[in-house]
Every structure is written in structure tokens, then in C-alpha cells.
Amino acid sequence: MPAKRLIGIELEVRRPEPMAASTLTRLEPRETVDYVALMSEIRDQYLADDKPWVVCYSGGKDSTALLQLIFNSLAELPPQKLAKSVHVLSNDTLVENPAIAEYVRGQLAAIEKAGKGELFWHRPELFSVAMVTPTLEDSFWVNLIGKGYPSPNRWFRWCTERLKINPTSRYIKKTVGEQGGAIIVLGTRKAESPNRAKAMSDHDSGGKLREHDLPNAYVYAPIADLSNNEVWAYLLQARQPWGGNNRELLALYRKACKGGECPFVIETGTQSCGKSRFGCWVCTVIDKDQAMESYVGNGHRWMKPLLEYRNRLYTIRQQTEQDVPRQLAPGTRFGAFLLSTRRELLKELLAIQADTGVELVSDSELASTRALLKAESRGALVEGLCFYTYHLRTGSYVRVLADYDIQQTPRQRLGPFFLAGAQLLSRERDTGTRKASRVMYRVFKRRPVMRQVTSVPSVVRRPSAKRQEVAYA
């Protein structure tokens, strides 16, 4: 295989100039990649209709390569043909890796400047950059600490829809409503994973576009067939139209790889930067956040408290970490985080925020989370963990181990059950459970056997103003 020759990278922002065909054909080690044809296809798709483009940009290598290709492709069109709008859409979950979030904000500012002032210099109103965020009610901390949702895992991935899908869908629906339709341009690739390849194959209709779940919206994935190496080769050898330097992006991926390496993979078993994971720093869907571990190991020591906090979120949601009492076994179900656990999590989060100087929870999220904790504290008992036995309106019985009376909370929610209208049959102090961070419960068809003494002094915790500040800080 002949050695690849890198071309120079221009750092100065000018009117985007399309790359010469001689440059494009040298970009990849395989001869089947034809960037001239790919850029021609992108132009043809842009000119095929009047539906606006919504280009999804995360700041990662794939979305950067996609947006760079779009810039360079459309730059070859005469101004009169650049007549339909292009929206660059980014999603901020509000719990992004802080280092990546800072990089993305800088990139978006440069992209907007180049898009309006260079690519669409003749009609800057046709180019826009938008950052969408979840609503306050959908935000991570409000749900995890305020409402007690257990940390997400692969079976209960409550975060994806709230933090990512809903904000993006609202923007696309708004665009479709205003302009009658939209083309969603994605940087998804089959080489990302076998699951992604299968999903893309299942949606393949044989054409360049496929229908999206949203009405009058379609999906276009120009780089679907590119490999990780081909993406990196393009990024490192082609000029970035908005004046940045993709070597900064490469450095971010290097820090997210073990050993600080980010090689071009030419054999099985060699780690690729394409497998580095950029995303939410609190993600517990994966067992270990290797990207953040590598960041800490590669010099970002200030991230260590964030990594430890993330690891704790992962650990305390595990069923194996709960000391299940015999009264609830077998058939134990696991619910929300205990009230005491949520208070501890909030206190630790604010301490990390103060120590690092990085905003991890906004003022509005904090206020909403504290309000929810205060409302649910109405059912908190001084005694701590107690067994509650309820007779549901459906006729079933449920025994619950918790440190608060769920029926006294605003939502009255216990997993899939609502306790509104249920009859509280007994409340018994628990003295045997040594380790618990989540509500545990069991459903019975018949009334379970209860102790003779079923009453516990119903002393509701009513802390002073000073104690409240400590409790909810």
C-alpha cells in the first residue's frame, strides 16, 4: 500500500473553495472512495427540492466530516442556486462532557460566522445555527434527583427521549410547520457498529432519502458507507471551511483513548478513535466510561470527581447493591431512589460544582429539584426505612420499603402503579436492612401477613429553615 501524503490545512477563513479532484482522490487508502462523486451527489440532493436541510451536528468526527463536505460541496454552486435554507442543529443535554461542550460551543460560533458571511454571503438569512436543550421538566437532574428516577441503563433508558429526541423533534416539527417539510441530514455510518449497520439496512428504501417518523420529514445520510479511517483521512487532509483546525478535534479523541493514541486502524485488535465515546458525563447506560477515564489519565485531573460521581450513579442503581429484606423476596421489584439517597446526591453534586468551578446544574434545575424534594419530604418519617402495605384499587396488594410515604407525594407513583385512592393498611419500622439506595416493593394477589403491631409514630420530618438548607443543598 502506498504511503498517504497529507496536504496542508489552511487556517484562515476565506470564501470556501472546493477541493481539487487530485486532492480528493488521494484522501483514502482504498481507491473506491470518490469524493468528487460524493460532493456532486450532495449538490444534487440539495437542488432536488425546496425542503430545508437540518444538518445534525454534535461536534464529533462524523458530524464534522458531514458538515465540512456540505460546506465544500455547496460552495461550488453559484449564488442564485443557493436558494433554500440550511439549519445546523446541535443538541445540548445539559450534562455533556464539559470539555466537549466548550469545544462544540466554539465550533458553532465559527460555523455560524462562516455560513452567513461566506457560504450564504448573498442571503445570510438562509443559514442558521441552533442549539436545542431539554425542557426543565425533562432535564436530567430534575428527573434523577427531583423525581428519583434511577440512573438510566440499557433496559430503562429514560434519558434519551427526554434529553435528545424531544428537543430535536420540536425543532424539526417547527421547521416542517413553517416550511412544509424538511430533510434531516445525518452523519450516521454503517461502520459505527453492527447494530447501527443493521438499523440503517432495515430503513434502506433503495433511494438516497428515507422517510422519518415525523410527517413530511426525510433522512439523508451522505457518509453512510465511509469507514472510521476514511473519515479521519478526510478531516486531517481537507481544509475546514469555518477556519478551524481538525487537529484540535483529533487531540480531543486522543485524550479519550487509552494511552493517548489515535491511530489509523489497519488490522483487527487495534483501537480506533472512532470507538471513543463522547456524550453525557453522567451516562450509566455503559458499564464504564472509558473516554472519561482516559481523559483523567491523559491530564484532565479536574474531571476525576465527575468520573467518581458518575461511577457512584452506576453502582447505587444496581439491584445487587440493595439488601433485599425477606418480606419482599422473592419477586422483589426496584423503584425510585430513596429520599435520603437523592439528598446525598444533590449535596455531592453541588460540592463538585463548587470545587471544579464548572456549572453542572443550572439555577433553574436546582430550584426545581429542590422544590420536588421538599414536596416529597412531606411523607418522610424520622424513623427512616419503613414497610408500607397498600391495598390498590385494582384489588392487588403491594408492600413497599421506603424512607417516605409515596402516597403523600404529589405524583403518588410507584413504578407502574399509582397509589392515588389506595388504602394504607400498615406502616412498620424496618430494622434489618443494612444497605439500600432504592425503593423496593413486592406485589401480592392476597393480603400479605403483617405483624401484630402495625403502627409507627407518624412523626413527619419538619426541619427548621437552617436544616432545610442543609437537607436540600
TIRO-836557 format. One record per residue (C-alpha): chain; x negated, y negated, z negated. Coordinates in nm, 2 decimals, always signed. Each point is the difference from the previous one (the first is absolute). Example, Ala and Ser with C-alpha at 12.3 -4.5 7.8 and 13.67 -1.06 7.14 Angstrom:
 kette   east  north     up
     A  -1.23  +0.45  -0.78
     A  -0.14  -0.34  +0.07
//
This chain:
 kette   east  north     up
     A  +0.00  +0.00  +0.00
     A  -0.15  -0.34  +0.10
     A  -0.06  -0.25  -0.28
     A  +0.26  -0.26  -0.05
     A  -0.11  -0.36  +0.05
     A  +0.17  -0.27  -0.22
     A  +0.08  -0.33  +0.16
     A  -0.03  -0.33  -0.18
     A  +0.29  -0.14  -0.20
     A  +0.10  -0.36  +0.04
     A  +0.07  -0.18  -0.32
     A  +0.13  -0.32  +0.15
     A  +0.37  -0.05  +0.07
     A  +0.07  -0.09  +0.36
     A  +0.28  +0.06  +0.25
     A  +0.03  +0.39  -0.01
     A  -0.19  +0.14  +0.30
     A  +0.08  +0.35  +0.12
     A  -0.29  +0.24  -0.02
     A  -0.17  +0.12  +0.32
     A  +0.08  +0.34  +0.13
     A  -0.37  +0.10  -0.03
     A  +0.02  -0.07  -0.37
     A  +0.32  +0.19  -0.06
     A  -0.12  +0.32  +0.17
     A  -0.30  +0.01  -0.23
     A  +0.19  -0.02  -0.32
     A  +0.06  +0.37  -0.06
     A  -0.20  +0.32  +0.01
     A  +0.28  +0.17  +0.20
     A  +0.06  -0.10  +0.35
     A  +0.38  +0.04  -0.01
     A  +0.05  -0.32  -0.19
     A  +0.09  -0.27  +0.25
     A  +0.05  -0.33  -0.18
     A  +0.06  -0.18  +0.33
     A  +0.31  +0.22  +0.06
     A  +0.10  -0.03  -0.37
     A  -0.01  -0.38  +0.01
     A  +0.19  +0.00  +0.33
     A  +0.27  +0.22  -0.16
     A  +0.03  -0.25  -0.29
     A  +0.05  -0.29  +0.24
     A  +0.26  +0.20  +0.20
     A  +0.19  +0.08  -0.32
     A  +0.00  -0.36  -0.11
     A  +0.14  -0.11  +0.34
     A  +0.25  +0.28  +0.03
     A  +0.28  -0.18  -0.19
     A  +0.08  -0.31  -0.21
     A  +0.01  +0.18  -0.34
     A  -0.24  -0.16  -0.25
     A  -0.30  +0.20  -0.13
     A  -0.04  +0.07  -0.37
     A  -0.36  +0.11  -0.05
     A  -0.05  +0.17  -0.33
     A  -0.34  -0.09  -0.16
     A  -0.14  +0.14  -0.32
     A  -0.36  -0.12  +0.04
     A  -0.13  +0.36  +0.04
     A  -0.20  +0.12  +0.30
     A  +0.30  +0.13  +0.20
     A  +0.22  -0.31  -0.02
     A  -0.31  -0.22  +0.06
     A  -0.09  +0.19  +0.31
     A  +0.36  -0.02  +0.12
     A  +0.03  -0.37  -0.06
     A  -0.34  -0.06  +0.16
     A  +0.11  +0.19  +0.31
     A  +0.32  -0.19  +0.02
     A  -0.19  -0.34  -0.02
     A  -0.25  +0.10  +0.27
     A  +0.27  +0.15  +0.22
     A  +0.24  -0.29  -0.01
     A  -0.29  -0.25  +0.05
     A  -0.02  +0.12  +0.36
     A  +0.35  -0.12  +0.07
     A  +0.07  -0.35  +0.14
     A  +0.17  -0.23  -0.25
     A  +0.33  +0.01  +0.19
     A  +0.03  +0.37  -0.06
     A  -0.07  -0.02  -0.38
     A  +0.36  -0.09  -0.05
     A  +0.13  +0.23  -0.27
     A  -0.08  -0.01  -0.37
     A  -0.26  +0.20  -0.19
     A  +0.05  +0.05  -0.38
     A  -0.29  +0.13  -0.20
     A  +0.16  +0.16  -0.30
     A  -0.19  +0.10  -0.32
     A  +0.14  +0.15  -0.31
     A  -0.12  -0.08  -0.35
     A  +0.12  +0.25  -0.26
     A  -0.12  -0.23  -0.28
     A  -0.21  +0.28  -0.13
     A  -0.25  +0.02  +0.29
     A  -0.37  +0.07  -0.07
     A  -0.11  -0.36  -0.10
     A  -0.32  +0.01  +0.22
     A  +0.20  +0.11  +0.30
     A  +0.28  -0.25  -0.07
     A  -0.25  -0.29  +0.00
     A  -0.15  +0.12  +0.33
     A  +0.34  +0.03  +0.16
     A  +0.11  -0.35  -0.10
     A  -0.31  -0.14  +0.16
     A  +0.05  +0.19  +0.32
     A  +0.36  -0.10  +0.03
     A  -0.10  -0.37  -0.03
     A  -0.25  +0.05  +0.28
     A  +0.24  +0.20  +0.22
     A  +0.27  -0.27  -0.03
     A  -0.25  -0.28  +0.09
     A  -0.12  +0.19  +0.31
     A  +0.34  +0.12  +0.10
     A  +0.16  -0.34  +0.00
     A  -0.31  -0.20  +0.11
     A  -0.16  +0.23  +0.25
     A  +0.22  +0.29  +0.13
     A  +0.33  -0.20  +0.00
     A  -0.16  -0.34  +0.02
     A  +0.27  -0.10  +0.25
     A  +0.29  +0.10  -0.22
     A  -0.12  +0.06  -0.36
     A  +0.36  +0.05  -0.12
     A  +0.00  +0.34  +0.17
     A  -0.27  +0.13  -0.24
     A  +0.06  +0.05  -0.37
     A  -0.16  +0.18  -0.30
     A  +0.22  +0.12  -0.28
     A  -0.08  +0.17  -0.34
     A  +0.30  +0.18  -0.15
     A  +0.03  +0.11  -0.36
     A  +0.25  +0.21  -0.20
     A  +0.28  -0.17  -0.18
     A  -0.04  -0.06  -0.37
     A  +0.25  +0.29  -0.08
     A  -0.20  +0.23  +0.23
     A  -0.35  -0.10  -0.13
     A  -0.22  +0.27  -0.15
     A  -0.04  -0.13  -0.36
     A  +0.37  -0.08  -0.04
     A  +0.09  +0.36  +0.09
     A  -0.29  +0.18  -0.17
     A  -0.01  -0.19  -0.33
     A  +0.32  -0.19  +0.00
     A  +0.23  +0.29  +0.10
     A  -0.23  +0.28  -0.10
     A  -0.03  +0.17  +0.34
     A  -0.28  +0.27  -0.03
     A  -0.31  -0.06  +0.21
     A  +0.07  +0.11  +0.36
     A  -0.11  +0.34  +0.12
     A  +0.05  +0.19  +0.33
     A  +0.35  +0.12  -0.12
     A  +0.13  -0.32  -0.14
     A  -0.16  -0.27  +0.22
     A  +0.23  -0.28  -0.10
     A  -0.25  -0.27  +0.08
     A  -0.03  +0.04  +0.38
     A  +0.35  -0.11  +0.08
     A  +0.01  -0.29  -0.25
     A  -0.35  -0.14  +0.06
     A  -0.06  +0.07  +0.37
     A  +0.30  +0.11  +0.20
     A  +0.26  -0.25  -0.13
     A  -0.20  -0.32  +0.04
     A  -0.11  +0.10  +0.35
     A  +0.35  +0.11  +0.10
     A  +0.14  -0.33  -0.12
     A  -0.24  -0.20  +0.22
     A  +0.07  +0.22  +0.30
     A  +0.37  -0.02  -0.04
     A  -0.02  -0.37  -0.02
     A  -0.21  -0.01  +0.32
     A  +0.24  +0.23  +0.17
     A  +0.30  -0.20  -0.11
     A  -0.15  -0.33  +0.12
     A  -0.14  +0.13  +0.33
     A  +0.22  +0.31  +0.08
     A  -0.27  +0.26  -0.04
     A  -0.37  +0.07  -0.08
     A  -0.29  +0.21  +0.09
     A  -0.19  +0.12  -0.30
     A  -0.37  +0.05  +0.09
     A  -0.18  +0.24  -0.22
     A  -0.36  +0.12  -0.04
     A  +0.09  +0.35  -0.09
     A  -0.22  +0.28  +0.14
     A  +0.04  +0.38  +0.04
     A  -0.35  +0.05  -0.13
     A  +0.09  -0.15  -0.34
     A  +0.12  +0.33  -0.13
     A  +0.19  +0.32  +0.11
     A  +0.32  -0.13  -0.16
     A  -0.03  -0.33  +0.19
     A  -0.07  +0.18  +0.32
     A  +0.31  +0.22  -0.05
     A  +0.22  -0.30  -0.09
     A  -0.11  -0.19  +0.31
     A  +0.05  +0.31  +0.22
     A  +0.35  +0.05  -0.15
     A  +0.10  -0.35  +0.10
     A  -0.16  +0.01  +0.34
     A  +0.26  -0.06  +0.26
     A  -0.24  +0.01  +0.30
     A  -0.02  -0.37  +0.05
     A  -0.21  -0.28  -0.14
     A  +0.28  -0.11  -0.24
     A  +0.22  +0.19  -0.24
     A  +0.31  -0.11  -0.18
     A  -0.04  -0.12  -0.36
     A  +0.25  +0.08  -0.28
     A  +0.10  -0.37  +0.01
     A  +0.25  -0.09  +0.28
     A  -0.15  -0.17  +0.31
     A  -0.35  +0.06  -0.13
     A  -0.27  +0.21  +0.18
     A  -0.35  +0.12  -0.10
     A  -0.31  -0.03  +0.22
     A  -0.33  +0.17  -0.11
     A  -0.27  -0.09  +0.25
     A  -0.29  +0.17  -0.19
     A  +0.18  +0.32  -0.08
     A  -0.26  +0.22  +0.17
     A  -0.32  -0.17  -0.12
     A  -0.23  +0.18  -0.25
     A  -0.16  -0.16  -0.31
     A  -0.33  -0.03  +0.18
     A  +0.16  -0.16  +0.30
     A  +0.17  -0.26  -0.22
     A  -0.33  -0.08  -0.18
     A  -0.19  -0.02  +0.32
     A  +0.24  -0.26  +0.14
     A  +0.01  -0.20  -0.32
     A  -0.38  -0.02  -0.02
     A  -0.07  -0.08  +0.36
     A  +0.28  -0.22  +0.11
     A  +0.03  -0.37  -0.10
     A  +0.27  -0.08  -0.26
     A  +0.22  -0.26  +0.16
     A  +0.08  -0.19  -0.32
     A  -0.37  -0.06  -0.08
     A  -0.06  +0.25  -0.27
     A  -0.26  +0.27  -0.02
     A  +0.12  +0.36  -0.02
     A  -0.32  +0.09  -0.19
     A  +0.17  -0.15  -0.30
     A  +0.28  +0.26  +0.05
     A  -0.26  +0.27  +0.04
     A  -0.16  -0.11  -0.33
     A  +0.34  +0.04  -0.17
     A  +0.03  +0.35  +0.13
     A  -0.36  +0.08  -0.10
     A  +0.08  -0.10  -0.36
     A  +0.30  +0.22  +0.01
     A  -0.21  +0.31  +0.10
     A  -0.20  +0.21  -0.23
     A  -0.36  -0.08  +0.03
     A  +0.07  -0.32  +0.18
     A  -0.03  +0.16  +0.34
     A  +0.24  -0.05  +0.29
     A  -0.14  +0.22  +0.28
     A  +0.13  +0.08  +0.35
     A  +0.11  +0.36  -0.04
     A  -0.13  +0.24  +0.26
     A  +0.05  +0.33  -0.20
     A  +0.24  +0.16  -0.24
     A  -0.07  -0.07  -0.37
     A  -0.14  -0.35  +0.05
     A  +0.21  -0.26  -0.19
     A  +0.14  -0.28  +0.22
     A  +0.10  -0.35  -0.11
     A  +0.33  +0.09  +0.17
     A  +0.08  +0.21  -0.30
     A  -0.05  -0.28  -0.25
     A  +0.32  -0.11  -0.16
     A  +0.10  -0.37  -0.02
     A  +0.32  -0.07  -0.18
     A  +0.16  -0.06  -0.34
     A  -0.25  +0.01  -0.29
     A  +0.27  +0.16  -0.22
     A  +0.08  +0.29  +0.25
     A  +0.06  +0.33  -0.19
     A  +0.13  +0.19  +0.30
     A  -0.35  +0.12  +0.06
     A  -0.18  +0.19  -0.28
     A  -0.32  -0.21  +0.01
     A  -0.05  -0.34  +0.16
     A  -0.34  +0.07  +0.16
     A  -0.01  -0.33  +0.17
     A  +0.02  -0.19  -0.33
     A  -0.24  +0.24  -0.16
     A  -0.25  -0.08  +0.28
     A  +0.06  -0.37  -0.04
     A  -0.09  +0.02  -0.37
     A  -0.31  +0.22  +0.09
     A  -0.11  -0.24  +0.27
     A  -0.02  -0.31  -0.21
     A  +0.35  -0.12  -0.07
     A  -0.02  +0.08  -0.38
     A  +0.27  -0.25  -0.08
     A  +0.25  +0.25  +0.16
     A  -0.08  +0.27  -0.26
     A  +0.28  -0.11  -0.24
     A  +0.24  +0.01  +0.29
     A  -0.11  +0.35  +0.09
     A  +0.03  +0.12  -0.36
     A  +0.35  -0.16  -0.02
     A  +0.11  +0.17  +0.32
     A  -0.14  +0.33  -0.12
     A  +0.21  -0.04  -0.32
     A  +0.31  -0.06  +0.20
     A  -0.07  +0.32  +0.18
     A  -0.06  +0.20  -0.31
     A  +0.29  -0.11  -0.22
     A  +0.26  +0.08  +0.27
     A  -0.11  +0.37  +0.02
     A  +0.24  +0.25  -0.15
     A  -0.29  +0.19  -0.14
     A  -0.09  -0.30  -0.22
     A  +0.33  +0.02  -0.18
     A  +0.04  +0.20  -0.33
     A  +0.34  +0.16  +0.09
     A  +0.20  +0.08  -0.32
     A  +0.16  +0.35  -0.02
     A  +0.35  -0.16  -0.02
     A  -0.04  -0.11  +0.37
     A  -0.16  +0.32  +0.14
     A  +0.05  +0.16  +0.24
     A  +0.14  -0.23  +0.26
     A  -0.16  -0.32  -0.11
     A  +0.03  -0.30  +0.22
     A  -0.21  -0.31  -0.01
     A  +0.12  -0.35  +0.03
     A  -0.12  -0.36  -0.05
     A  -0.30  -0.11  -0.20
     A  +0.07  -0.05  -0.37
     A  +0.06  -0.35  -0.12
     A  -0.32  +0.02  -0.21
     A  -0.20  +0.11  +0.31
     A  +0.13  -0.28  +0.21
     A  -0.09  -0.26  -0.27
     A  -0.36  +0.15  -0.02
     A  -0.03  -0.01  +0.38
     A  +0.10  -0.37  +0.02
     A  -0.24  -0.09  -0.29
     A  -0.29  +0.18  +0.17
     A  +0.08  -0.15  +0.34
     A  +0.00  -0.36  -0.13
     A  -0.33  +0.07  -0.18
     A  -0.16  +0.12  +0.32
     A  +0.14  -0.31  +0.19
     A  -0.15  -0.23  -0.27
     A  -0.34  +0.18  +0.00
     A  -0.04  +0.01  +0.38
     A  +0.15  -0.33  +0.09
     A  +0.20  +0.17  +0.28
     A  +0.38  -0.05  +0.02
     A  +0.14  +0.35  -0.03
     A  +0.36  -0.09  -0.09
     A  +0.16  -0.33  +0.10
     A  +0.18  -0.23  -0.25
     A  +0.34  +0.09  +0.15
     A  -0.07  +0.37  -0.02
     A  -0.12  -0.04  -0.36
     A  +0.31  -0.19  -0.10
     A  +0.24  +0.25  +0.16
     A  -0.19  +0.30  -0.15
     A  +0.01  -0.15  -0.35
     A  +0.37  -0.08  +0.04
     A  +0.07  +0.36  +0.09
     A  -0.21  +0.13  -0.29
     A  +0.18  -0.23  -0.24
     A  +0.34  +0.11  +0.13
     A  -0.08  +0.37  -0.04
     A  -0.15  -0.05  -0.34
     A  +0.35  -0.05  -0.14
     A  +0.02  +0.38  -0.02
     A  -0.35  +0.05  -0.15
     A  -0.01  +0.16  -0.35
     A  -0.26  -0.06  -0.26
     A  -0.03  +0.37  -0.05
     A  -0.16  +0.05  +0.35
     A  +0.08  +0.32  +0.19
     A  +0.35  +0.14  -0.05
     A  +0.22  +0.27  +0.15
     A  +0.33  -0.14  +0.14
     A  +0.28  +0.23  +0.10
     A  +0.26  -0.13  +0.24
     A  +0.32  +0.15  +0.14
     A  +0.03  -0.13  +0.36
     A  +0.32  -0.08  +0.18
     A  -0.07  +0.28  +0.24
     A  +0.03  +0.25  -0.29
     A  -0.36  +0.08  -0.03
     A  -0.22  -0.07  -0.30
     A  -0.35  -0.15  +0.00
     A  -0.25  -0.01  -0.27
     A  -0.26  -0.27  +0.03
     A  -0.33  -0.07  -0.17
     A  -0.08  -0.38  +0.01
     A  -0.10  -0.29  -0.22
     A  +0.31  -0.20  +0.09
     A  +0.36  +0.06  +0.06
     A  +0.04  +0.00  +0.38
     A  +0.37  -0.06  -0.04
     A  -0.08  -0.34  -0.16
     A  -0.20  -0.12  +0.31
     A  +0.15  -0.21  +0.28
     A  -0.03  +0.28  +0.26
     A  +0.09  +0.30  -0.22
     A  -0.20  +0.21  +0.24
     A  -0.15  +0.34  -0.08
     A  -0.15  +0.15  +0.32
     A  +0.29  +0.08  +0.23
     A  +0.25  -0.05  -0.29
     A  +0.18  -0.31  -0.12
     A  +0.09  -0.01  -0.36
     A  +0.27  -0.25  +0.03
     A  +0.31  +0.15  -0.17
     A  -0.19  +0.29  -0.15
     A  +0.06  +0.09  -0.36
     A  -0.30  -0.01  -0.24
     A  +0.04  +0.32  -0.21
     A  -0.32  -0.02  -0.21
     A  -0.32  -0.18  -0.06
     A  -0.28  +0.20  -0.17
     A  -0.35  -0.11  -0.09
     A  -0.28  +0.19  +0.17
     A  -0.29  +0.09  -0.22
     A  -0.18  +0.27  +0.21
     A  -0.09  -0.17  +0.33
     A  -0.37  -0.10  +0.00
     A  -0.05  -0.12  +0.36
     A  +0.26  -0.17  +0.22
     A  +0.00  -0.29  +0.24
     A  +0.33  +0.07  +0.18
     A  +0.36  +0.06  -0.08
     A  +0.08  +0.37  +0.00
     A  +0.35  +0.16  +0.02
     A  +0.19  +0.32  +0.07
     A  +0.35  +0.05  +0.14
     A  +0.23  +0.26  -0.16
     A  +0.33  +0.14  +0.12
     A  +0.12  +0.06  -0.35
     A  -0.05  -0.21  -0.31
     A  -0.35  +0.08  -0.14
     A  -0.05  +0.10  -0.35
     A  -0.09  -0.30  -0.22
     A  -0.13  -0.04  -0.35
     A  +0.24  -0.04  -0.29
     A  -0.14  -0.34  -0.08
     A  +0.05  -0.20  +0.32
     A  -0.03  -0.36  -0.12
     A  -0.30  -0.22  +0.01
     A  +0.00  -0.35  -0.15
     A  +0.09  -0.21  +0.30
     A  -0.24  -0.28  -0.08
     A  -0.05  -0.18  +0.33
     A  -0.34  -0.16  +0.04
     A  +0.03  -0.37  -0.02
     A  -0.35  -0.15  -0.01
     A  -0.07  -0.36  -0.09
     A  -0.09  -0.24  +0.28
     A  -0.37  +0.06  -0.07
     A  +0.04  +0.38  +0.00
     A  +0.20  -0.03  +0.33
     A  -0.29  -0.18  +0.16
     A  -0.23  +0.28  -0.10
     A  +0.25  +0.27  +0.10
     A  +0.06  -0.14  +0.35
     A  -0.34  -0.14  +0.07
//
